[in-house]
């Protein structure tokens, strides 16, 4: 927890609501792009390993010659690496969220774009989670559970971790006053 | 295995029934092998293996039976079970929504039934008692009712059904919610206030079966059984492969020896196909007659109860408050004879009893004139005739055709590998099909946000009207695929807790979609959601 980052936790109701549920459209945390790119590298590495293994195997059983195998494996890996490098920037551009007294709205998607709105009264409960890489960047994911089927679980990635916690706290506290 | 005096067991016959469930699947291959084993010694070994398996299964069944007990505590129904891992489950009577029952043929002959204890949320029953004597079921119902639960007596499962009324009696919804169950006396009296909403005659079932055309399910089931018995190969042999395979000889006799003029051959094939299709429909009819025998839909207080089945008798209860979406469906044939089908979705799944083979709609077939009355029971104030239908995007037809081109093209490419030039015929057929469907669908597609609910009309040959009340809508989502973005359209989904992922309005213009979503959120946010 850095000291320069604003803390959302212990402030009284009105102020935290203003900070957390301000009804303004927010982009994801800018650190998310770096984080996703790093995840992308892991993803690329995984695919590279798989493809390299397949290529080596193919060469060993003399299915194809070495240069052919190298190209057949190398080209996809390059493509995957390129996509993983470029995609996070695009996804960041089209991602946004907004939380106000009435609902939580999440925009996402590059090719398939969606706007999901979860009314506050329909939130059953919520989680904040942090993968190991997310932890390194101070990011967190807010998961909101509803009674829906297709949208039983709505995730909001790329939040500052403290902010995510504050949002969850806010949802919890406001929830207690709701009729369930 | 000691039990206190108040602990009861299932009916002892459940041991045998349980074995009867486990054994066939495990033994059938061995039994078949037995009959085909030529040598004496092999047969003996197999016999011993079969006996050993049977003994083990029997042991499991007996121990399971002895370990399963239930008792009536002051506030809870307590069920203990488990052979290795002991489990004790307490179900407070007040949480018990209903006790559903299912009896198959054997169980009915023996006078026992499977009981499903249903509580408020969730789709799976809290507990399943397999099997109890009928008297024990009645006792359970009485006790749960007296102790504050809502387990109303239902017709079927051993009880004499009330005198059948074939019209939908629309007795006014004066029977208000006695959901408090404060006074057992009042609850008991109200529990008997049953109104029959729908009772299907065999003629109705014949129509329903013919239209739904589920004969293939039976055929696939029969094939699966054959496969399990390991007999498929031999059946196929007998029918087709060998020199004297039955179908082959038949075909030979029809077509004569030597060549067959193409036209005649084609006619024969077409006729055979038609006969086959007709046969499947007939099968479907028979199955509907058996499956939905004496179908009855009743309203008891705040619940709907359905009872049906000849071989397996099923009784199920659906509390009206658990209804998430209502679906009115009709196929072409339905419309031809002025019928519809009405179904409801409850949380996580369709209506029906978990143990029963199928979950049935609450009205498998119903005259269209009776639909408004039924809808009025499900959702007071719902009037489909008064709905102001809104259209979708004017270019929806073009968009539909574009997106439906994928399969015709893909399948034609595949067909090309097999039938070369005829692939064009395949493509044309599929294309015409896609275009006709799109045309019909566009003419039917409409939506509306009424005072209480979001309603969407969709479908080409089979049409559906889906209705979800705002207080059942969970999430409002707008989605645009790449094709949507190019055509300036979007799809709105009002997600519910029902099975089919809510109500979807496709092919709206982008701006409209945003407005509709906003409206949905506004109406949804101001209503509370309760299970």
Interface residues (C-beta under 8 A of the other chain):
Chain A: X102 X103 X111 X112 X113 X114 X115 X116 X117 X118 X119 X120 X121 X122 X146 X147 X148 X149 X150 X151 X154 X178 X179 X180
Chain B: X347 X348 X473 X474 X475 X476 X477 X478 X479 X480 X481 X482 X485 X493 X495 X496 X497 X498 X499 X500 X501 X502 X517 X521 X524 X525 X527 X528 X529 X530 X531
